[in-house]
């Protein structure tokens, strides 16, 4: 009986450990452009657990598909910084050209793409070799964001000095068209099925909805003042837009294409993202040096997390 009890206790402990691992909350990573650092937030406790000092001006940020590697564009050093998240150390710096901004990773994890302002191009970095494989020129001047469609076939590129979004055929490795939107397109987000993309255009404070099949803007939605960041809920039912001058986030119902709520957050909200389950929205507040946490069920900001100086965005592992 004692042996049986021992194994019952051991199995119970193992079971608890398995459950604990299964429900472990993800980490959020925040690039602070004026303090040259990355804040690491435990989303379970909403506390900064570590700060990685990487120097330069970190802006665009993405994470590998296995969650082990963080990629950050350093605008000042003209480089892509590669960070080993297990060791929490910089493992590589890859030259990109002058003033890289937004970055994203392809659905298959093969490419990290950076929008590089001064060369008016997007640089494709091979994640297997950590080397630039090729670059593609785009029409828009000073490209800001480059985002893959969910199937990896298309790359949409926004630019500061443009009124359209450039479309790159990833297989053909060239720009194939431009889609007319509003002045200064910024953030881009795709629905999970890839049918539509949402583009926030800052100077007209409007979100344009793009039909990927026809590659045309089919709807426009007036958002808050200086709309810029875009985050799409994992189920595709809502799109969240940060409004830089209004210190708010607009919530769009993707069925009706209407704004159903506006949430006050910190000053100059920029990049934003949801947790993998869609339950929480994390918003980087550039002039409040903080992250606002929004409860997506009640559509209210429920917490503020101090980070470094001038957070540019946020990604969740």
SULZIQUI-V204942 format. One record per residue. RES is the residue in three letters. SS is DSSP state (@ for helix, = for strand, . for the rest). Layout:
res->{RES/RES}
ss->{SS/SS}
This chain:
res->{UNK/UNK/UNK/UNK/UNK/UNK/UNK/UNK/UNK/UNK/UNK/UNK/UNK/UNK/UNK/UNK/UNK/UNK/UNK/UNK/UNK/UNK/UNK/UNK/UNK/UNK/UNK/UNK/UNK/UNK/UNK/UNK/UNK/UNK/UNK/UNK/UNK/UNK/UNK/UNK/UNK/UNK/UNK/UNK/UNK/UNK/UNK/UNK/UNK/UNK/UNK/UNK/UNK/UNK/UNK/UNK/UNK/UNK/UNK/UNK/UNK/UNK/UNK/UNK/UNK/UNK/UNK/UNK/UNK/UNK/UNK/UNK/UNK/UNK/UNK/UNK/UNK/UNK/UNK/UNK/UNK/UNK/UNK/UNK/UNK/UNK/UNK/UNK/UNK/UNK/UNK/UNK/UNK/UNK/UNK/UNK/UNK/UNK/UNK/UNK/UNK/UNK/UNK/UNK/UNK/UNK/UNK/UNK/UNK/UNK/UNK/UNK/UNK/UNK/UNK/UNK/UNK/UNK/UNK/UNK/UNK/UNK/UNK/UNK/UNK/UNK/UNK/UNK/UNK/UNK/UNK/UNK/UNK/UNK/UNK/UNK/UNK/UNK/UNK/UNK/UNK/UNK/UNK/UNK/UNK/UNK/UNK/UNK/UNK/UNK/UNK/UNK/UNK/UNK/UNK/UNK/UNK/UNK/UNK/UNK/UNK/UNK/UNK/UNK/UNK/UNK/UNK/UNK/UNK/UNK/UNK/UNK/UNK/UNK/UNK/UNK/UNK/UNK/UNK/UNK/UNK/UNK/UNK/UNK/UNK/UNK/UNK/UNK/UNK/UNK/UNK/UNK/UNK/UNK/UNK/UNK/UNK/UNK/UNK/UNK/UNK/UNK/UNK/UNK/UNK/UNK/UNK/UNK/UNK/UNK/UNK/UNK/UNK/UNK/UNK/UNK/UNK/UNK/UNK/UNK/UNK/UNK/UNK/UNK/UNK/UNK/UNK/UNK/UNK/UNK/UNK/UNK/UNK/UNK/UNK/UNK/UNK/UNK/UNK/UNK/UNK/UNK/UNK/UNK/UNK/UNK/UNK/UNK/UNK/UNK/UNK/UNK/UNK/UNK/UNK/UNK/UNK/UNK/UNK/UNK/UNK/UNK/UNK/UNK/UNK/UNK/UNK/UNK/UNK/UNK/UNK/UNK/UNK/UNK/UNK/UNK/UNK/UNK/UNK/UNK/UNK/UNK/UNK/UNK/UNK/UNK/UNK/UNK/UNK/UNK/UNK/UNK/UNK/UNK/UNK/UNK/UNK/UNK/UNK/UNK/UNK/UNK/UNK/UNK/UNK/UNK/UNK/UNK/UNK/UNK/UNK/UNK/UNK/UNK/UNK/UNK/UNK}
ss->{./@/@/@/@/@/@/@/@/@/@/@/@/@/@/@/@/@/@/@/@/@/././././=/=/=/=/=/=/././././=/=/=/=/=/=/././././=/=/=/=/=/=/=/././././=/=/=/=/=/=/./././././=/=/=/=/=/=/././././=/=/=/=/=/=/././././=/=/=/=/=/=/=/././././=/=/=/=/=/=/./././././=/=/=/=/=/=/././././=/=/=/=/=/=/././././=/=/=/=/=/=/=/./././=/=/=/=/=/=/=/=/./././././=/=/=/=/=/=/=/=/././=/=/=/=/=/=/././././=/=/=/=/=/=/=/././././=/=/=/=/=/=/./././././=/=/=/=/=/=/././././=/=/=/=/=/=/././././=/=/=/=/=/=/=/././././=/=/=/=/=/=/./././././=/=/=/=/=/=/././././=/=/=/=/=/=/././././=/=/=/=/=/=/=/././././=/=/=/=/=/=/./././././=/=/=/=/=/=/././././=/=/=/=/=/=/././././=/=/=/=/=/=/=/././././=/./././=/=/.}
